[in-house]
Amino acid sequence: MQVVPRAISSWWLVAIFALGVATASSDLRAQTAPPAAVKESILGATGYDEAAIEISTAPIQIIVTVLNSPLIGSLVTHAEREAEAAQIVRAIETAWAGSAELAAIQAVHIDYVSRRLGSDHTDAVDGIDFRRNVDGRLELHKT
């Protein structure tokens, strides 16, 4: 008879923990949503249209997804995507210059992906990382 109360109490602990994690995660996303100025700065630096850039954030990282860029072609080199990724990072720094949000960012990850029109499926082509160095600048991370 003691097995049932333990099972119930364990279930409640798991449910309460999951609810707390989900609430904390949504609170973090809400607190770190990038201002429209960040996306506008990226669009201005790259010339992409609004639908080609997706941005997500966490308290210490920004992830920029570039959809269906001309730079995903087979004749384009990784170095060419790195050059554009550097422009994206500089655009983020410009848009958030002097802000607490930028000061908290430790990394920027840029994904180049292809996505068919009307599909949710994406194929990753390249990923490029920038990390904050000891001087406080976001620099290209080579592995």
C-alpha positions in Angstrom: 0.0 0.0 0.0 2.9 2.4 0.5 3.9 2.0 -3.2 1.0 4.1 -4.4 1.7 7.2 -2.3 5.4 7.1 -3.3 4.5 6.8 -7.0 2.0 9.7 -6.7 4.5 11.8 -4.7 7.2 11.1 -7.3 4.9 12.0 -10.1 4.0 15.3 -8.4 7.7 16.1 -7.9 8.4 15.5 -11.6 5.4 17.6 -12.7 6.4 20.5 -10.4 10.0 20.4 -11.6 8.9 20.3 -15.2 6.6 23.3 -14.7 9.4 25.2 -13.0 11.8 24.5 -15.8 9.3 25.5 -18.5 8.4 28.7 -16.7 12.1 29.7 -16.1 12.9 29.0 -19.8 10.0 31.1 -21.1 11.0 33.9 -18.6 14.6 33.9 -19.9 13.4 34.1 -23.5 11.1 36.9 -22.7 13.8 38.9 -20.9 16.4 38.5 -23.6 14.3 39.1 -26.8 16.5 41.2 -29.1 15.2 44.7 -29.9 14.0 45.3 -33.5 17.2 47.5 -33.9 19.3 44.3 -33.9 17.5 42.7 -36.8 17.3 46.0 -38.7 21.1 46.4 -38.3 21.8 42.9 -39.6 19.5 43.5 -42.5 21.2 46.8 -43.3 24.6 45.2 -43.1 23.8 42.2 -45.3 21.1 43.3 -47.7 18.9 40.3 -46.8 15.1 40.7 -46.6 13.4 40.3 -43.3 12.3 36.7 -43.9 15.9 35.5 -44.5 17.1 36.3 -40.9 15.9 34.6 -37.8 17.3 35.6 -34.3 17.0 33.8 -31.0 18.6 34.7 -27.8 19.6 33.3 -24.4 21.1 35.3 -21.6 24.7 34.9 -22.9 24.3 33.9 -26.5 22.7 35.1 -29.8 21.9 32.7 -32.6 21.3 34.1 -36.0 19.9 31.9 -38.7 20.4 32.9 -42.3 17.9 31.2 -44.5 18.5 30.4 -48.2 21.5 32.8 -48.6 23.3 33.0 -51.9 26.3 31.9 -49.8 25.0 28.4 -49.3 25.9 27.4 -52.9 28.5 24.7 -53.5 30.9 27.1 -55.2 31.0 29.4 -52.1 33.8 28.9 -49.5 33.6 28.8 -45.8 35.8 31.9 -45.7 33.2 33.9 -47.7 30.5 32.9 -45.1 32.9 33.8 -42.3 33.3 37.3 -43.8 29.6 37.9 -43.9 29.2 36.4 -40.4 31.7 39.0 -39.2 29.5 41.7 -40.7 26.5 40.3 -38.9 28.4 40.3 -35.5 29.5 43.9 -36.1 25.9 44.9 -36.9 24.8 43.3 -33.6 27.5 45.2 -31.7 26.5 48.4 -33.4 22.8 48.0 -32.6 23.4 47.1 -29.0 26.4 49.4 -28.4 26.8 50.3 -24.7 23.9 48.1 -23.6 23.8 45.7 -20.7 22.5 43.1 -23.2 25.6 43.2 -25.3 27.8 43.2 -22.3 26.2 40.0 -21.2 26.6 38.2 -24.6 29.5 35.8 -24.6 28.9 34.2 -27.9 27.2 34.6 -31.3 26.4 31.6 -33.4 25.5 32.0 -37.0 23.8 29.2 -38.9 23.6 29.2 -42.7 20.7 26.9 -43.7 18.6 26.0 -46.7 14.8 25.6 -46.3 12.3 24.8 -49.0 9.4 27.2 -49.4 6.5 26.1 -47.4 8.5 23.5 -45.4 9.7 23.5 -41.8 12.6 21.2 -42.6 16.0 22.9 -42.8 19.4 21.6 -43.9 22.4 23.0 -42.1 25.1 24.2 -44.5 27.5 25.9 -42.2 27.8 27.2 -38.6 30.1 29.9 -37.5 30.9 30.9 -33.9 32.2 34.2 -32.4 33.2 34.3 -28.8 34.1 37.2 -26.5 37.9 37.5 -26.1 39.8 39.0 -23.1 39.6 42.4 -24.7 35.8 42.2 -24.7 35.4 41.9 -28.5 33.5 39.1 -30.2 36.0 37.3 -32.4 35.8 34.5 -34.8 36.3 31.1 -33.0 38.4 28.6 -35.0 38.4 25.0 -33.8 
